[in-house]
Amino acid sequence: MIMQIFSTDTIKAPMTRDRYQTRVAKFFDFIKIPGKTLEQKGRYFAKKGKKNTNWVLSNVLKFVYFQRERVDKKEISGATIINYIKSIKLFCEMAPRKR
């Protein structure tokens, strides 16, 4: 699923595709999604998020607030937060929505 979402049809440049996957993986690790592979974590997130959209929003906000603290400490730039959000948003938009 992750590989399909971040495929060459969706993101052409290999480096960009890798960075999107890395950012989504960091988000999944931050919110402690179970699974050994990015694929397993993606499936779990999509399944749980489909059942509870408030859970998704809550976790995205926690992650953004954490990254915002890192900006305040000058560990990362504000643009990095935007890049994380773009990656998470693309995943959420492209994840299968089977009911």
N, C-alpha and C positions, 0 to 999 in steps of 0.2 A: 504494500500500500504506500509506504513512504517513498519507495523508489518510483512508483507510478505518479505520485503527486509531484515529486521533484524530478520529472523526466525531461528528456530533451525537447518534448513538445511544450512543456510549461516554461522551462528555463533553458535557454540555448547554451550559455557559456558554462563550461565544466567547473570553473573556479566559483562562480556565483552559486551554482547548484550545490557544491560542497559546503559553501558557507551557510546557505539556507538550512541544509541538513544539520550542520554543526550547531547553529543557533537553536533550532527546534530541539535537538538532543539536550542542550544545556537547559532549556526551559523544562523539558520532561524530567531531567535530573533534579532540578530545583524543586519541583512540586512532588517529587518522589513517586513517579509513575513506576509501577512494578513491570519487570520484564528485563530480559538480558539483551535483546537487540532493539534497535530503533524501530524496527518493524513491529515488534510485539508491543512496545510502548505506544506507538502510534495507534494501533488497533484498540488498546485499552482506553486511551484518551478519547478517541472518536466514539467508542461505545458508551463510555460513562458520560461524555459531553452531550451525546444525543438524548440521554435520559434526564440530564440536569444541566441546563444552560447556565444557571446561576453558579454552579460549581466551576464551570469554565471561566466565566467572568471574574469570579473571586480569585481564582488562581492566576489569571493573567494580570489582574491588578496587583496582587502580592508580588509577582515577579517584576512588574514595572516599578513598583515602589522600592524594591530591593535594588534594582538597577539605578534608580534615581539617587539613592544613597551613595552608590558608587560614583555617580557623576559629581555629587557634592564633595566627595573625598578626592576628586580628580583622578580616579582610577580609570575611568572611561569617559568618552565624550557623549554629549547628548545625542549625537547622530547614531551612536551605537544602539541606544534604546529604540530609535526609529527602525533600525535594521532588524532588531529582535521582533518588534511588532509586525513588520512586513512579513517576516518568515512565519510567525505564528498565524497571522491572518491568512496567508496563502494556504497553509496546512488546513485550517478550519474551513476555508472556502472549497477546497478541493477534496476533502475527505469524503468517502462514500456516505450517502445518507439513506441507506436501506432501512426500511421499517418493517 
